[in-house]
Amino acid sequence: AEELYILGITGSANMPTTTGAYDVSHGGGASLSFPVGYSLNFLSGIDITLLRLSSGATSLLGGTYVGGTGNDGINNAPGLAHNYGDPFRGEVVLDAQERPVVATSGASTNLPVSSGGQAYGGGAQDGYVFRMDAGLTTIEVSTYIGGSAADAAYSVQEASDGHWYVTGGTMSANMPMATGAYVAQHAGGVDGYVVRLSAEDASLVGSTYLGTGNYDQCYFVQLNDQDGVHVVGQTRGPYPVTPGKYANPNGAQ
């Protein structure tokens, strides 16, 4: 229908919401400021906000808060917030039924979790992935992603079988790993990761760490038309390179 879904964060108690929305009130969290480079102050904490606009952006078709008792929608963990703009990473995409699927981060321990999903793993924050109905009235499927240290989710895509692929960064050595993971052990420091989730109940179908003993993160995941998984990120370690392909060892990027 060429409508527009917008994912954001808010510290406002009067963001526009619509009748029947999942949550019409700001839950907030602790006061949070970003004085260096941003000059942003969220004195009443932060919630996720999700909006649905008409194709001409002339009317609000849906609007809701999503949040628990902590600050949600923000990546506020030292090490994971590595580059300018990293605190605000997240993604909303539409599945085959045009329902919004969101990858983000949350510090609340009491966000809803589906029957097959993971509870809050611990640490300063976890990744959080959820799907809502098109009208933004309910969270249909949801899960945390993370271990006992800080974790973040940045990007999500839907495969042809309906599964979700999610990527992000983690400082946890004990992220849940599926049987047969490409890399089942945390390499150290900050690693990237990719997980594959069931869209029915958020259960873990596949997973892997991606990283070296130095700093690494994954920022975008994309599937090709054969469901091949492509990931873009950063590394400061000796990441393996296919023979004959471009490499710039110890470069800035």
N, C-alpha and C positions, 0 to 999 in steps of 0.2 A: 504493500500500500504506500510505499515511499515515505513512511513516517520515520521520525527521528527519535532514537533513544539516546539520552545523555546521562553519563555516569559522573558523579562529582562528590565533593565533600562539603559539609556545611556546619557552621557553628550557630546558625540562626534558628530561632524558635518559630519563625513565621515564614519558612519556605512554603511555596505553593504545594498543596496536596489536593487530591481529588476524592470524591465521595466513594467510600468503600475501600480506600487505599489500605495497604498492609499496615502502615504505621503513620499516624498523622501528627505525632509529637516528637520533639527532639529529645533523645535520651542523654546525649552528651557523655562527658567523662571528666577527667581532670583538666584543669587549665593547661593549655599547650601553646607555646610560642616558637616561631621560627625567625629569630632576629637577624641571623646572618644570611644575607642574600635574598631574603624573602620579605621581611618586615610584616609577617602575618601573626596575628594574635587570636587564638580561639579561647576566650576566657571561660566559656561554658562547655568546652570540649567539642568533639567532632563526631558527626554521624555521616554515614553514606547517604547520598541522595540519588534517586533514580527518577528521571523524567521521560515522558513520552509526549512528543509534539506531533501535530498534524503535518501533512506533507509540505504545506506552505509555511510551516512554523507560525501559524496564526492563532492556534488554540492549543491549550493544554489538555491532552487526552488521558494522562495519568501522571501522578506524582506521589512519591512516598519517601519517607525516611526508612533506613535500615540501620539498626545499631543496637548495641547492648549497653551495659553500664560503663564500659571503657571507651576509649577513642578508636573509632573504626573508619576504614577507608584510607588510612594514612600509613605509610611505611616510615616509622620513626626510630628504627634500630640502627645504632652506629655500626658501620661495616656494610650493612645492606643499603642504606642511603648513601651511596658512594659518589654519585655524580650529581651535578646540579639538576634538579627536577625529579630525582629518584623518589623523594617522599610521596610524590603524587602519582606514581605508576599504578595502572590498573586498566581493565578492558571490559567493555560490554559488547557482546556479539549476539546475533539472533540465530536460533537453531532452525531446523527445517520447518518447524511449525510457527516460526516467527515469534518465539518466546525468548525474552532476554536472558542471557547467561552471563554472569559477572565473575571476574577474577579480581580479587583485591586483598587487602591485609586488614587484620583486626586485632585489637588488644582486649576486647571483651571476651570473657570466658563463657558467656551465656547466650551466644547467638544460636539459632535453631540448627539442629543437625538431623539429617535423615537416618533411617533405620540402618543403612549400611555405611554411613559416614563415620568420620573420625571425630572424637571429642577434642577439645582444646588440648594441644600438646604440651604447653608450658612456655616458659620464657617470656620475653617482653611482648611478643606478638606472634601470631600464626598467619599463614595464608588462609583465605576464606573464599569459597566458590559456591555460588548459588544460582538457581534458576527461578524466575517468577513467571506467573501467567502474564499474558499480554496486557491485561488491564492493571497490573501491579497491585493486585489485591491479596496475593498470598505467595509465600515462598514454597515452591513445590518440592525442590530437591536442594540439599545443601550439605557442606562438609567443611571442616577445618583441614588444613594441610600443614603438618609441621611436627617437630620433635620437641625436646625439652629446652632448646635454646630459641633464638629469634629466627623467624621464617617469614617469607613474603611471597605472594603470588602476583604475577604481573600480566600474564597473557593466557587466553583460552581460545581453543578452536574445537569445532565439532567434526568428528569423522563421519564417513558415510554410514557406519553402523550405529550412529547416534552417541558413541562414547565421546567423552570430553578429554582433550589433551590440555594440560596446564603446565606452565613453566614459571620459574622464579628463582629466588635465591634462598639459601639456608645456611645457618650456622650450627645446625643440629646434627650430631653424629648418630642419632637414633630415629631419623625419619622412617615411617613405615615403608618397607620395601616389599614388593611382590616377588614371588618365586621366579627365579630366572632373570633377575635384574641385570642389565648390562654392567653396571657398577653398583654393587650393593653396599660399599663402604664409603663413608665420608672421608675425603682426602685431606681435609684440614682447613681451618680458617673459614672462609666463605666459599661455598660451592654452589653451582647451579644445579637444577634438577628438572626432570620432566616426569609427570605422572599421567596415567590414563585412568579415567573414572567412568563407572557406569552412570548413565543419565537417568536410570530408573531409581536407584537408591543411594547413589554417591559412593558405592563400594569401590575399593581399589582393584583395578584390573592389571595394571602394569606400572612400573616406576624405575627410575634410575637416578643416581647422582651423575653430574657432569662437572668435572673439575680436576684441579691439581692441588699440590700442597700449598699453593699461593692463593691469591684472591681470584675468584671466578664467579660470574653470574650469568644467568640466561634471561633475556628480556622479551623476546618474541618467539612464539611458536606458530608455524604455518604448515598446513598439510597440502601435498600436491594431489593431482587427480587420481593417483593410486594409493592415497592415504599414507604416502611416505612422509616422515616427520622431519621438518626442517626447523632448526633453532638458531637464533642469533643472540650473541652475548659478548662478554668481555673475559679476558684472562690475562693474568700477569705471570702465569706459570708455563712450563714446557708442554703445552697442549699438543697432542699428536696431530700431524698434518699428513694428508694423503700424498704419497710420492708424486712429484711432478706438478703439484699445485702451489699457488703463491704462498709464501710465508715470509714473515718479517720478525725473526726472533728478537726478543727483548725490546721491541718497538713500543711506542706509546699506545698504540691501538692493536 
